Amino acid sequence: MDQYVVFGNPVGHSKSPAIHRLFAEQTGEQLEYSTLLAPLEDFANCALGFFKQGRGANVTVPFKEDAFRLCDQLTDRARRAGAVNMLTRLDNGGLRGDNTDGLGLVRDLTVNVGVSLKGKRILLLGAGGAVRGVIESLLEQEPASLIIANRTVEKAEQLAQIFAELGPVASSGFDWLEESVDIIINATSASLAGELPPIAASLIEPGVTVCYDMMYGKEPTPFCRWASEHGAKLSVDGFGMLVEQAAVAFTYWRGVEVDTAPVLKALRAEMAG
């Protein structure tokens, strides 16, 4: 039976095996999908060992850049992102790398949440790998502007330069921003520490601004709570993004489309329980 894994460290908490199990049940595909705890100092040998038999893998923190360096073939979006969250073994034994995070984010926002990004003023918080993986997909939606804000402004400036040819992207420090925007996407790791990015509440126009946190949990994240308290039209966590990027991978690997709605519903209910 074809084998797939998600690499991470830690990785035991990952919902990816449950997501792919539900996709397999829905489509009648026969496969095994599990977690694989890769050693922090030796991702490459761990991954190459798996791919002696394995067909494909998802990659989560902290290995997306390690996975990028391991690839024999890269999609354009993975090359631009400098990070890979999906590996596929090629017929010649080499590895193909892709980054489906941006596709997952955009599909969750536009399809599941029902928010159009065209012509919108989007603020993206952070300048790490999570941000690099989604800028191209966001710019493809033709926003009026995309501002990358980060504590270290130089990092945001570097990203703005890398993606400048793809659309209206600019950089900023957190404390430079005061004027409200249409959409705020939190791609910092602040929520993992129970903290908030240091941004002004005036960025939220009550009843208009949509706030999205790439992190998720059983309870609303600190960012989502902050957004709701300040009158955001919607505050959404990143669980839908996780399911949608997994769907892109599943369809590529297996050649079948999946319906993500029942999977999202089932896993949300499971988490709430």
N, C-alpha and C positions, 0 to 999 in steps of 0.2 A: 504494500500500500504506500502511496506517495506520502512523504514526510515533510512537514513544514514546522517552523518554530518561530518564536519571537526571542531575540537576543536582548538581554538587558542586565543591569546590576545596580540595584535589586530588580527582580523580575517576577517574584512570586505573586505579587498583587495584580499582575497584568490581566486585563479582561479580554485580551486578544484570543486566547484559546476558546473562550465561551462564544465570542463573536463568530469565529470561523466554524465552530461546531454548529451553530444555528444556521449559518449560511449553507453548510454542507447538508444539513437535514432538509433545508428548504429546496435545494436543487438536486438532491439525490446523489451528490458527489461522494466518492469514497476517498477519504484522506485522514491522516493523523496530524494534529496540530498541538504543539506543547510549548512550554517555556524552556529556555536554556540559559542558565546563569553563566555568563561568560566572565572569566577572570579579568579584572581591571587592567592588568599589565600584559595580557596575552590574548586579546580578542582575535587577532588574525589566525593563529593556529587553531583556536576553538572553532571559528567559522569554517575554515578550510577542512577541518576534521568532519564537521557536520555535512558539508557539501560533497563528501565522498559518496554519500547515499541520498542526502536530502535534495529536494527540488526547489524550495524557496524559503525565504525568511523575512520577517519584519524585524526592524532594528529600532530600539528605543534608547533612551539616555543610559549611559553616556557614550554610546558607540557609533553615533551617526557619522561622525567625521572619520573614525577608524574604518567604517564600512566603505566610505567614499574612496579611501586610499587603496582598498583591496580590489576594486573593480577593474575588469578588463574592458568593459563597455559601460558608457553612461548616457542617460538621456540628457537632452539639452538643459532641462530644468534642474536635474540633479547636479550637472556641472556648474550651473550658475549659482545654485544654492551652496555648493561645497559640502553637501551632506546628503546621506542616503538613508532612507527608512525602509527600503524594500530591496531585497536581493533575490535574483533568479539564476539558477544554474543553466548555462547555455549548453547546446548540444556538444560543443567542443570541450566542455568541462570548465570553461571560463565563467566569470560572474558578471551579470548585468545589474547595474544599480539605477534605481529611480528614487524620486522624492515625491510622494503622493500627499504630503501634509497640506499643501496649498489647495489641491483639488478637494480634499476632505473638508477643509475649513469653508471654502466657497460654496460647496454643495450643501453643507449644513446650514449656512446663513441664508442662502437663496432658496433652497427647496424646503428644508425642515422648518426653518424659522420664518421664511417668507419675506426676507428683506432684500430689496434690490440694491446693488452696490453702484450701479451706473450713475454717474454725476454726483456721487456723495463725497463728503469730506470725511476721510478716514484717518484716524489716529492709531498708530501701531506702537505699543509700549514694549521696549526692550530692543536689543540689537544682537542677540545670541543666535544659536542655530535654529531655534524655533521660528524666529523672525525671518531668517534667510530662506527658510523653506517655503514661506507663504507669500513673499512679496510679488513674485512673478504672477501667480494666480490672481492675486488681488488687482494688480495693474491690468490684467487681461479683461477685467470687468469694467474698465473705463471709468474709474472714479474721477471726480473733479480734482481731488488732491489726495496724496498719501503722505502723511508725515510720520517719520520714524523718530521716536523720542527715546532717549536713553540717558542714564546718569552720567556715563562717559560719552560726551557729545561726539568725540572723534570716531567712535565705533559706529554711531548712527550716520555720520558723514561718509564713512567708507562704504556703507551699504547703499546709501543714496547715490553715490557715484557709480557703483557696480551696476545698479539697475536703472540708471538715468535714461538710457536709450529706450526703455520699455514704457515710460509714461511719466506723469507729473509727480515725482517723488522728491521729498525734501527731508531735512534732518532738523532736530531740535533737542535742547535739554529739557528735562521734566519741568523745571521751574520757569521756563520761558513761555509756557502755554497758559492762556487764560480764556481765549475766545472759544465758544462752544463749537462742537463738531457733530456730525451725524452719527458716526459709528466709532466706538473706542474698543480696540482689541488688545487685551492684556496678554502679552507673550513673555512676561517676566516670570521668575520663579517665586515671586513674593507670596503667592497664595500657599505654596508648599510650607512656608514658614509661618503661616497665619498672619501675614503682613499685607500692607497695601503699597502699590507704587506711589511715590510722592507727587501726586498731581492734584490740581485745583478742582474743587467741586463745580466751579463755573464752566468747566468743559462740558458738563451735562446740561443740555436744554431740556427742562422737564417736559415729558410727554412726547419728545422728539428723538432724543439720542438713544441709540441701541448700544448696550454694553455687552461684550463677549469676553469670557475668560477661557483661555485654552486649557486651563486646569479644570479638574472636576473632582467631586467627592460625594459622599452620601448626603452631606449638608451643603447648602449654598456656600460658595467660596467667599472669603473676606471681600474680594473685589465685587462679586455679584451682590452681596449685602450692601456694600457702600453705594453701588449704583442704584439699587432699589430705594435706599434711604434718601437719595438726592433726586428722585423723580424720573429716573430713566424710563423710557417707553418700554423697554425689555431688558432683562438681564439674564444672560444665557451662559451655561458652562460648556466646556469643550468635549463632553461625552459624545455628542453627535458627530463631531469632527473625527474622533477616534473610530467610530463605526463606519463613517463614510470613506476614510482613507483605507480602512481594511477592505471595504467593498471594491475599491479600485484594484487592490492587490489580488483579491480572490478572483475577480473577473479576468484579470490578465493571466493569472496562473491556470485557471480552469476553463476559460472560454465561455462562461455562462454569466448572465446578468443576475443580480440578486435584488430583492426588495428589502431595503433597510428598515422601513417603518416598523414592521412587527418585531424585528430584532431589537431596535431601540426601545420599543415599548416593553418587551419582555425583560431586558436587562435593567431598565430603569426601575421596574417593579421589583426585581430581585434585589437591587441595591437599596431601595427604600425599605424592604423587608428586613 
